[in-house]
Every structure is written in structure tokens, then in C-alpha cells.
């Protein structure tokens, strides 16, 4: 029961700074590439992202842990006429300290985003950054830098009869930064408040049903000290069912929805003439993950996923289907306890995007990666 409560508390945090179970460290490389069938309609011929992520989690005594993560990334966009734009460098570094209390039923987390990334961009670099921020395509990073920030979370998990219940509440404040290299104004993203609720319970003798719902609310973005934009509230829901397949294998089926309400422009600044309110958006996801041991030191993890993105104005919406697999190879150690794991992975994707009315394109993508990590699996 204690382990289940701790796991639920940590899953609720769902952030780069969420503490891991025990000591762990790892890094890897990942290559992602997308090709657009109609480059003129999409405005892009190809987009390539190379990423080298890393993460480390270190327990300090029985209840305190420290975690840090970051990445180096390089994006390259090729336009319809062959012109290229690139953006490379380190992303912001996420660090956090977590304190477990009450037999691990409560976790307090203080986190900070260190501004080690590339937050001031030229216009071509900003175009590259805009591609990785797209909701439809699942990139390994979504930003090279946002000026840093800090925040905290409180997560609590309890047992309520047959149900495990968890809730987390948190707040995050951002820093000001200069987004464009050729302009002298400063931009400060709005502060973020969030709450998330999780429920799970056993089903039958080998299954677990879980559901997570959450909400995020933002204060006004600021431009040069004046209110610029207010993001719409964001709501999320995710349901999953995990069950055994035979004696050693398992499967997870999941489906989720994410809704972003319309955002509002708050300024009449002449330099922003033409800026408009942002439309509401919805992202729907669903998929199946399998975990199949192959011998004592190798585990095969195939996965499939479908994503559908919709916007109120029809711009940038589309669908994407993915299939891939990861191999977990234990190079040293055993399945439980401290071990060294090598994990090659790959995936293939196919989809369709509507850039605007009358301009749409099919797309294909693939990714290949390799991760090496040391972990203490309990």
C-alpha cells in the first residue's frame, strides 16, 4: 500500500523534475525526421530534429531526493524551395528537490528551470522553434529556452476503499527574456497554476484501471511590462487499463483528450498590428503499449498510438498514426536492484496536416534512438 501511494504521488507530478524511484542516471541520442508530400502546401519539405537528452536522480537519505534533466538539440527545417533554417544548442535545465512525508503519501517538490537554453532567436531560428512546438507532432523537445522560472508542487495520495486517490496542486512563475535577437523588447510568460486528480483501482486478479484529470490556468503574458496575451484555460483527461498477458507479459490501453480554450490578445501595441486571438484547440490520443520479456535480460516493448488535433479555425489541424518498439537490454545487474540498461528504439509515423483551408499535405516520419541508463529498480 505504501509503495502504491508513493507511485501514485510521483505519477501525478508528471514533470521533468519529478523524482524517480531510487538512484538513476542516463543519457542518449534521438533522431526524428518528417517529410511532407506537398512542400508548397505545408511550407516545409523536411524537418529533422537531433536530440541528446540526459537525466539524473539522486536520493539524499530516506526521504529527500534531487533530480535534474536537460538536453542538447538541433533542428533543421528545409523549405519548399530548398532554403534551410537551423537552430541548435542546449535547452533549459530542469532541477528539483523532492521531500516525501507521511510514509511517502505526501511529496513536496520545489523546482527551477535554469536559463541554460537558447531563448533569444533570429527570425529563421524562431521558425524552427515554432515547428517543434506544434501539438500534432510528438518531438523530444518543445522549446530550446523560455527564460527560466521556478515553482513548486504538493502531491498527496491516499487509499479510499478499493480506490487509490491522488491529487497534486502547483504553481510556476516564469522569468522575462528577449525572444527576438533584432528587437529590444522583453517578454514574460504568464504564471501557471495547475491541479490534477488521479484515481486507480484493481480490476479482477491482474488488471488496474486508472484515470487522471487536470486543469491549468495562466496569468497574462507581458511584453515590455504591459499585458500582452492571456492563454485560455487548459483541461486534460487520460484513462488507461493495464493488465497481464500470460505469466510475464503485460499490456496497457489508454485514451486521452486535451482541450485548450481560446486565448485573447490584450494589447493595441502598433508593432503587433494584425495579432489576433488564438482559437480553441483539442488533442485526442489513444494507443496500446506491450511489455514482453524475451529471456532474462531482454524486454521487448512494442507500441502504437494515434493522435488527432483539431482547431476552431481549422488551421494546423490533422492526424498522425505511429508504430514503434524499444528493446531494454540489461548489460549488467538483474531485473530488480541496480542495473545497467541499453535501450535502442525506433518508430514510423504517417499522417495528414491541414495548414489552412485549401492547403494540406500528407506526411511521413520516423525516429531512431539509443539510451544508456543506470537505475535502481525496486
C-alpha positions in Angstrom: 0.0 0.0 0.0 2.9 2.4 0.8 4.6 1.7 -2.5 1.3 2.2 -4.4 0.7 5.6 -2.6 4.2 6.7 -3.4 4.0 5.7 -7.0 0.7 7.5 -7.4 2.0 10.7 -5.9 5.0 10.7 -8.2 3.0 9.9 -11.3 0.7 12.8 -10.5 3.6 15.3 -10.7 4.2 14.3 -14.4 7.0 16.8 -14.8 10.7 16.7 -15.8 11.6 17.3 -12.2 9.5 14.5 -10.7 11.7 12.3 -8.5 12.5 8.8 -9.7 12.3 5.7 -7.6 15.8 5.3 -6.3 19.1 6.3 -7.8 19.2 6.7 -11.6 21.1 8.4 -14.3 21.0 8.2 -18.1 21.5 9.8 -21.4 21.0 9.1 -25.1 20.6 10.3 -28.6 17.5 10.5 -30.7 17.0 11.4 -34.4 13.5 12.4 -35.6 12.6 13.3 -39.2 9.4 14.3 -41.0 8.9 14.6 -44.8 5.9 16.5 -46.3 4.4 15.2 -49.6 3.2 18.6 -50.7 6.0 21.0 -49.7 4.3 24.1 -51.2 1.1 23.5 -49.2 2.9 22.6 -45.9 5.6 25.3 -46.3 8.2 22.7 -45.5 9.8 19.9 -47.4 11.5 18.2 -44.4 12.2 18.8 -40.8 14.9 17.0 -38.8 15.5 17.1 -35.0 18.6 15.7 -33.4 18.4 15.4 -29.6 20.8 14.3 -26.8 18.8 14.2 -23.6 20.1 13.4 -20.1 18.6 13.0 -16.6 19.8 12.1 -13.1 18.0 11.3 -9.9 19.9 11.1 -6.6 18.3 10.1 -3.2 19.7 12.1 -0.2 18.8 10.0 2.8 15.5 8.2 3.1 13.0 11.0 2.2 14.9 13.6 0.2 15.8 13.3 -3.5 17.3 15.6 -6.1 16.7 15.4 -9.8 18.0 17.2 -12.9 17.4 16.9 -16.6 18.2 18.7 -19.8 19.1 18.2 -23.5 21.1 19.4 -26.4 19.1 19.7 -29.6 19.5 20.7 -33.2 16.6 21.4 -35.5 16.8 21.8 -39.3 13.9 22.9 -41.5 14.0 22.7 -45.3 11.5 24.9 -47.1 9.6 24.2 -50.3 12.3 25.9 -52.4 15.2 24.3 -50.6 16.1 27.1 -48.2 17.3 25.9 -44.8 17.0 27.2 -41.3 18.7 25.7 -38.3 18.6 26.1 -34.5 20.9 24.3 -32.2 22.1 24.5 -28.6 21.2 23.4 -25.0 17.7 23.6 -23.7 16.9 25.0 -20.3 18.0 22.7 -17.4 15.3 21.4 -15.0 16.3 20.9 -11.4 14.2 19.9 -8.5 14.2 18.7 -4.8 11.5 16.4 -3.5 10.6 15.6 0.1 8.5 12.5 0.9 6.4 12.7 4.1 3.8 10.6 5.9 5.0 7.1 4.8 5.5 8.5 1.3 1.9 9.5 1.0 2.8 13.2 0.5 5.5 14.6 -1.7 6.6 18.2 -1.7 8.6 19.4 -4.7 10.5 22.6 -5.3 11.7 23.0 -8.9 13.5 25.5 -11.1 14.2 25.9 -14.8 17.7 27.3 -15.2 18.0 29.5 -18.3 20.8 27.5 -19.9 18.9 27.3 -23.2 18.6 29.4 -26.4 15.8 31.8 -25.7 16.8 34.8 -27.9 16.2 33.8 -31.5 16.6 35.2 -35.0 13.5 35.0 -37.2 14.7 31.8 -39.1 15.5 30.2 -35.7 12.1 31.2 -34.4 10.5 29.4 -37.4 12.4 26.2 -36.4 11.3 26.6 -32.8 7.7 27.0 -33.9 7.8 23.6 -35.7 8.8 21.7 -32.6 6.1 23.5 -30.6 3.4 22.0 -32.9 0.8 19.9 -30.9 0.4 17.3 -33.6 4.0 16.1 -34.0 5.5 14.4 -30.8 9.0 15.9 -30.7 11.5 15.0 -28.0 11.8 18.7 -27.0 9.2 21.5 -27.5 11.5 24.5 -26.7 15.1 25.5 -26.6 14.6 28.0 -23.8 12.0 30.2 -22.2 14.0 32.4 -19.8 13.9 30.0 -16.8 11.5 30.0 -13.9 10.6 28.4 -10.6 7.7 26.7 -8.9 6.5 24.0 -6.5 4.0 21.2 -6.2 2.3 19.4 -3.3 1.2 15.8 -4.1 -0.9 13.6 -1.8 -2.0 10.0 -2.3 -4.4 8.0 0.0 -6.3 4.8 -0.2 -10.1 5.1 -0.3 -11.6 1.7 -0.1 -10.7 -0.1 -3.3 -9.6 3.1 -4.9 -6.2 4.8 -4.8 -6.7 8.6 -4.8 -4.1 11.2 -5.5 -4.2 15.0 -6.0 -1.5 17.5 -6.9 -1.5 21.3 -6.9 1.3 23.5 -8.0 2.3 26.9 -9.2 5.1 28.0 -11.6 6.4 31.5 -12.4 8.4 32.4 -15.4 11.2 35.0 -16.0 11.5 37.8 -18.5 13.6 37.3 -21.6 14.2 38.8 -25.1 12.6 36.5 -27.6 14.0 38.1 -30.8 17.6 39.0 -31.5 16.8 42.0 -33.7 14.3 43.6 -31.2 14.9 45.1 -27.8 11.6 44.3 -26.1 11.3 41.8 -23.2 8.7 39.1 -22.9 7.5 37.4 -19.7 5.2 34.3 -20.0 2.2 34.2 -17.6 2.4 32.3 -14.3 0.9 28.9 -14.3 -1.4 27.3 -11.7 -2.4 23.7 -12.0 -4.3 21.0 -10.3 -4.5 17.3 -11.2 -6.5 14.4 -9.7 -5.8 10.7 -10.2 -7.8 7.6 -9.4 -6.9 3.9 -9.8 -8.2 0.5 -8.7 -7.6 -3.1 -9.3 -9.9 -4.9 -11.8 -10.1 -8.7 -11.5 -6.9 -10.5 -10.5 -4.4 -8.9 -12.9 -5.8 -5.6 -14.1 -5.6 -2.0 -13.0 -7.8 0.9 -14.2 -6.6 4.5 -13.8 -7.8 7.9 -14.7 -6.2 11.3 -14.5 -8.0 14.7 -14.9 -6.4 18.1 -14.6 -6.6 21.8 -15.3 -4.1 24.6 -15.9 -4.7 28.3 -15.7 -2.4 31.1 -16.8 -2.0 34.8 -15.9 -1.3 37.4 -18.6 1.8 37.3 -20.7 3.7 40.6 -20.6 5.5 42.5 -23.3 7.8 45.3 -22.1 5.8 45.4 -18.8 2.4 45.7 -20.4 -0.2 42.9 -20.6 0.1 41.2 -24.0 -1.9 37.9 -24.1 -3.9 35.7 -21.9 -3.9 32.0 -22.7 -7.1 30.0 -22.4 -7.6 27.5 -19.6 -6.4 24.0 -20.4 -8.1 20.8 -19.4 -6.9 17.2 -19.7 -8.3 13.7 -19.1 -6.5 10.4 -19.5 -7.8 6.9 -18.9 -5.8 3.7 -19.0 -6.2 -0.1 -18.3 -3.2 -2.2 -17.6 -3.4 -6.0 -17.4 -1.3 -9.1 -17.5 -0.8 -11.1 -20.7 0.2 -14.6 -19.5 2.7 -15.1 -16.7 5.2 -12.4 -17.6 3.9 -10.0 -20.2 1.6 -7.1 -19.8 -0.3 -4.6 -21.8 -1.7 -1.1 -21.4 -4.6 0.5 -23.3 -5.0 4.3 -23.0 -7.0 7.2 -24.4 -6.9 10.9 -23.6 -8.1 14.3 -24.5 -6.5 17.8 -24.1 -8.5 21.0 -24.5 -7.1 24.5 -24.7 -9.6 27.3 -24.6 -9.3 30.3 -26.9 -6.7 32.9 -25.9 -7.1 36.7 -26.0 -4.8 39.5 -27.2 -4.8 42.3 -24.6 -2.7 45.0 -26.3 -3.1 47.5 -29.1 0.6 48.0 -29.5 1.2 49.2 -33.1 4.2 46.9 -33.6 1.8 44.0 -33.0 -0.8 45.2 -35.5 -2.5 42.2 -37.0 -2.2 40.0 -33.9 -5.4 38.0 -33.3 -6.9 35.9 -30.6 -5.9 32.3 -30.7 -8.6 29.6 -31.4 -9.5 26.8 -29.1 -7.7 23.5 -29.7 -8.2 19.9 -28.9 -5.7 17.0 -29.0 -7.1 13.4 -28.8 -4.7 10.5 -28.2 -5.0 6.7 -27.9 -2.8 3.7 -28.0 -1.6 0.3 -26.9 1.7 -0.5 -25.2 3.0 -4.0 -24.6 5.8 -5.3 -22.4 7.1 -8.7 -23.4 10.2 -10.3 -21.6 12.5 -12.2 -24.0 14.8 -14.3 -21.9 16.2 -13.0 -18.6 18.0 -9.9 -19.8 15.9 -8.5 -22.8 12.4 -7.0 -22.8 10.5 -6.1 -26.0 8.2 -3.1 -25.8 6.1 -2.5 -28.9 3.8 0.5 -29.0 1.1 2.0 -31.3 -0.5 5.4 -31.0 -3.0 7.7 -32.8 -3.2 11.4 -32.5 -5.9 13.8 -33.8 -5.5 17.5 -33.5 -8.4 20.0 -34.1 -8.6 23.8 -34.0 -11.6 26.1 -34.1 -10.3 27.8 -37.2 -9.1 24.7 -39.0 -5.5 25.9 -39.2 -2.8 23.4 -38.4 -5.0 20.5 -37.6 -4.6 16.9 -38.7 -3.9 13.3 -37.6 -0.9 11.1 -37.0 -0.6 7.3 -36.6 2.6 5.8 -35.1 4.1 2.3 -34.6 7.4 1.5 -32.9 9.3 -0.5 -30.4 12.0 -0.4 -27.8 14.4 -3.1 -26.6 15.5 -3.0 -23.0 18.8 -4.9 -22.7 20.3 -5.4 -19.2 24.1 -5.2 -19.7 24.9 -5.6 -16.0 22.8 -6.4 -12.9 19.4 -8.1 -12.8 15.8 -7.2 -13.4 15.5 -5.8 -9.8 18.1 -3.8 -8.0 20.9 -1.8 -9.6 21.4 -2.4 -13.2 22.8 -1.0 -16.4 20.3 -0.9 -19.3 20.8 -0.2 -23.0 17.6 0.7 -24.9 17.6 1.1 -28.7 14.3 2.3 -30.1 12.6 3.1 -33.4 9.2 4.3 -34.7 7.5 5.0 -38.0 4.7 7.6 -38.4 2.2 8.6 -41.1 -0.3 11.4 -41.1 -2.1 14.4 -42.7 -2.0 18.1 -41.9 -4.2 20.9 -42.9 -2.1 24.1 -42.9 -5.0 26.3 -43.8 -8.1 26.0 -46.0 -7.1 24.7 -49.4 -3.5 23.8 -48.3 -2.9 20.4 -46.9 -0.4 17.6 -47.2 0.3 14.0 -46.2 3.4 13.5 -44.1 5.6 10.6 -43.1 8.1 10.4 -40.3 10.5 8.1 -38.5 12.7 8.2 -35.4 15.7 6.1 -34.1 17.3 6.4 -30.7 19.6 4.8 -28.2 19.6 5.3 -24.4 22.0 4.1 -21.8 21.0 4.3 -18.2 21.9 3.2 -14.7 19.0 2.6 -12.4 18.0 1.1 -9.1 14.7 -0.7 -9.8 12.9 -1.8 -6.7 
